[in-house]
Amino acid sequence: MSRRYLALLVLVLAILIGAAGCLSTTVHEVTYEDGDLEITVESTDEPVENAVLLVTVMKVEAFEQNEVYRKPRYIDLDRGLNVYTVPVDLQPGSYKIFLTIFVGNERRASVIRDLEVAP
């Protein structure tokens, strides 16, 4: 039985490693300063006009999360590093930033980042 499980584990790991290499868009750093979220995205694919960046901000308090901002916006996604600025008014506290990038009907990237806004 243990050989069967080992073979299954190796197969699952191979699939996960192969799928990880297929990502052409990666969200890097997300920072907040002077009322703006700054989002750094890297693309290894061909340039795309009118991709959609969906930004959702959730305030985290105790054991609750409350949505304080949600807005899609069109972006041009160039090859290499891209930096996007999203104006949003955040009060001091803890937040979770949900970022999703769509190209047509394809989801190219989807990440969750923690963010602390200092007083």
Backbone hydrogen bonds in HBPLUS format (Angstrom, degrees):
<---DONOR---> <-ACCEPTOR-->    atom                        ^
c    i                          cat <-CA-CA->   ^        H-A-AA   ^      H-
h    n   atom  resd res      DA  || num        DHA   H-A  angle D-A-AA Bond
n    s   type  num  typ     dist DA aas  dist angle  dist       angle   num
A0004-ARG N   A0001-MET O   3.10 MM   3  5.25 121.8  2.45  99.8 114.1     1
A0005-TYR N   A0001-MET O   3.18 MM   4  6.55 158.8  2.22 153.9 159.0     2
A0006-LEU N   A0002-SER O   2.94 MM   4  6.09 154.5  2.00 143.7 151.2     3
A0007-ALA N   A0003-ARG O   2.88 MM   4  6.06 159.9  1.93 146.8 151.8     4
A0008-LEU N   A0004-ARG O   2.94 MM   4  6.18 155.9  2.00 146.1 153.1     5
A0009-LEU N   A0005-TYR O   2.86 MM   4  6.04 156.4  1.92 146.8 153.3     6
A0010-VAL N   A0006-LEU O   2.94 MM   4  6.17 160.1  1.98 150.7 155.6     7
A0011-LEU N   A0007-ALA O   3.00 MM   4  6.20 156.8  2.06 145.2 151.5     8
A0012-VAL N   A0008-LEU O   2.95 MM   4  6.18 162.4  1.98 152.0 156.3     9
A0013-LEU N   A0009-LEU O   2.94 MM   4  6.13 164.3  1.96 151.8 156.2    10
A0014-ALA N   A0010-VAL O   2.96 MM   4  6.12 155.9  2.02 146.7 153.3    11
A0015-ILE N   A0011-LEU O   3.03 MM   4  6.29 155.8  2.09 148.9 155.0    12
A0016-LEU N   A0012-VAL O   2.97 MM   4  6.23 163.2  2.00 153.2 157.7    13
A0017-ILE N   A0013-LEU O   2.92 MM   4  6.08 162.7  1.95 152.0 156.5    14
A0018-GLY N   A0014-ALA O   2.97 MM   4  6.08 158.1  2.02 144.0 150.3    15
A0019-ALA N   A0015-ILE O   2.90 MM   4  6.08 154.9  1.96 149.3 156.2    16
A0020-ALA N   A0016-LEU O   2.99 MM   4  6.13 148.7  2.09 144.2 152.3    17
A0022-CYS N   A0019-ALA O   3.12 MM   3  5.33 156.7  2.18 106.8 114.0    18
A0044-THR N   A0024-SER O   2.80 MM  20  5.12 160.6  1.84 150.8 156.9    19
A0026-THR N   A0042-GLU O   2.76 MM  16  5.12 162.6  1.79 153.5 159.6    20
A0042-GLU N   A0026-THR O   2.73 MM  16  5.12 167.2  1.74 156.5 160.4    21
A0028-HIS N   A0040-THR O   2.68 MM  12  5.25 161.9  1.71 154.3 159.3    22
A0040-THR N   A0029-GLU O   2.93 MM  11  5.35 161.6  1.96 164.7 168.1    23
A0031-THR N   A0038-GLU O   2.97 MM   7  5.19 159.2  2.01 143.6 149.9    24
A0038-GLU N   A0031-THR O   2.76 MM   7  5.19 162.8  1.79 146.9 151.4    25
A0033-GLU N   A0036-ASP O   3.00 MM   3  5.46 157.9  2.05 149.8 155.0    26
A0036-ASP N   A0033-GLU O   3.07 MM   3  5.46 149.3  2.16 112.7 121.8    27
A0088-VAL N   A0035-GLY O   2.94 MM  53  5.58 154.6  2.00 138.0 146.3    28
A0037-LEU N   A0086-VAL O   2.81 MM  49  5.03 173.3  1.81 146.2 145.9    29
A0086-VAL N   A0037-LEU O   2.83 MM  49  5.03 162.1  1.86 148.4 154.4    30
A0039-ILE N   A0084-TYR O   2.82 MM  45  5.16 168.5  1.83 157.2 160.7    31
A0084-TYR N   A0039-ILE O   2.85 MM  45  5.16 163.6  1.88 149.3 154.4    32
A0041-VAL N   A0082-ASN O   2.77 MM  41  5.10 166.7  1.79 155.2 160.0    33
A0082-ASN N   A0041-VAL O   2.66 MM  41  5.10 149.1  1.76 155.9 166.6    34
A0043-SER N   A0080-GLY O   2.96 MM  37  5.21 157.7  2.01 135.8 140.9    35
A0080-GLY N   A0043-SER O   2.76 MM  37  5.21 174.7  1.77 153.4 152.4    36
A0048-VAL N   A0077-LEU O   2.79 MM  29  5.02 156.2  1.84 139.4 147.7    37
A0077-LEU N   A0048-VAL O   2.73 MM  29  5.02 154.2  1.80 157.6 162.1    38
A0051-ALA N   A0075-ILE O   2.88 MM  24  5.24 144.6  2.00 171.7 162.3    39
A0075-ILE N   A0051-ALA O   2.82 MM  24  5.24 157.5  1.87 142.7 147.9    40
A0052-VAL N   A0102-PHE O   2.86 MM  50  5.05 166.0  1.88 148.5 153.4    41
A0102-PHE N   A0052-VAL O   2.83 MM  50  5.05 159.0  1.87 146.2 153.3    42
A0053-LEU N   A0073-ARG O   2.85 MM  20  5.38 170.6  1.86 162.5 163.6    43
A0073-ARG N   A0053-LEU O   2.94 MM  20  5.38 139.4  2.11 131.9 144.6    44
A0054-LEU N   A0100-THR O   2.79 MM  46  5.14 172.2  1.80 161.2 163.3    45
A0100-THR N   A0054-LEU O   3.06 MM  46  5.14 153.1  2.14 142.0 149.2    46
A0055-VAL N   A0071-LYS O   3.12 MM  16  5.54 176.0  2.12 137.1 138.2    47
A0071-LYS N   A0055-VAL O   2.95 MM  16  5.54 155.3  2.01 151.0 158.9    48
A0056-THR N   A0098-PHE O   2.94 MM  42  4.99 158.3  1.98 150.8 155.2    49
A0098-PHE N   A0056-THR O   2.78 MM  42  4.99 172.7  1.78 159.2 160.9    50
A0057-VAL N   A0069-TYR O   2.77 MM  12  5.01 164.9  1.79 144.3 147.6    51
A0068-VAL N   A0057-VAL O   2.86 MM  11  5.74 170.6  1.87 158.1 161.1    52
A0058-MET N   A0096-LYS O   2.88 MM  38  5.15 168.3  1.89 156.4 160.2    53
A0096-LYS N   A0058-MET O   2.83 MM  38  5.15 152.6  1.91 147.6 156.7    54
A0059-LYS N   A0066-ASN O   2.78 MM   7  5.22 158.6  1.82 155.4 148.9    55
A0066-ASN N   A0059-LYS O   2.94 MM   7  5.22 155.5  2.00 143.1 150.6    56
A0060-VAL N   A0094-SER O   2.86 MM  34  5.37 178.2  1.86 141.8 142.4    57
A0061-GLU N   A0064-GLU O   2.98 MM   3  5.38 159.9  2.02 148.8 155.3    58
A0064-GLU N   A0061-GLU O   2.83 MM   3  5.38 161.9  1.86 138.7 144.9    59
A0093-GLY N   A0117-VAL O   2.94 MM  24  5.23 147.1  2.05 131.2 140.0    60
A0117-VAL N   A0093-GLY O   2.85 MM  24  5.23 172.7  1.86 160.8 162.8    61
A0095-TYR N   A0115-LEU O   2.79 MM  20  5.05 152.4  1.87 160.0 164.3    62
A0115-LEU N   A0095-TYR O   2.91 MM  20  5.05 154.2  1.98 146.8 143.9    63
A0097-ILE N   A0113-ARG O   2.70 MM  16  5.02 170.2  1.70 157.4 161.0    64
A0113-ARG N   A0097-ILE O   2.81 MM  16  5.02 158.6  1.85 143.4 150.6    65
A0099-LEU N   A0111-VAL O   2.92 MM  12  5.39 168.7  1.94 156.4 160.2    66
A0111-VAL N   A0099-LEU O   2.88 MM  12  5.39 155.7  1.94 152.6 160.7    67
A0101-ILE N   A0109-ALA O   2.87 MM   8  5.16 159.8  1.91 143.6 147.3    68
A0108-ARG N   A0101-ILE O   2.73 MM   7  5.50 146.4  1.84 151.0 162.0    69
A0109-ALA N   A0101-ILE O   3.41 MM   8  5.16 155.4  2.48 133.1 134.8    70
A0103-VAL N   A0106-GLU O   2.83 MM   3  5.28 160.7  1.87 156.2 161.9    71
A0106-GLU N   A0103-VAL O   3.04 MM   3  5.28 157.3  2.09 129.5 128.8    72
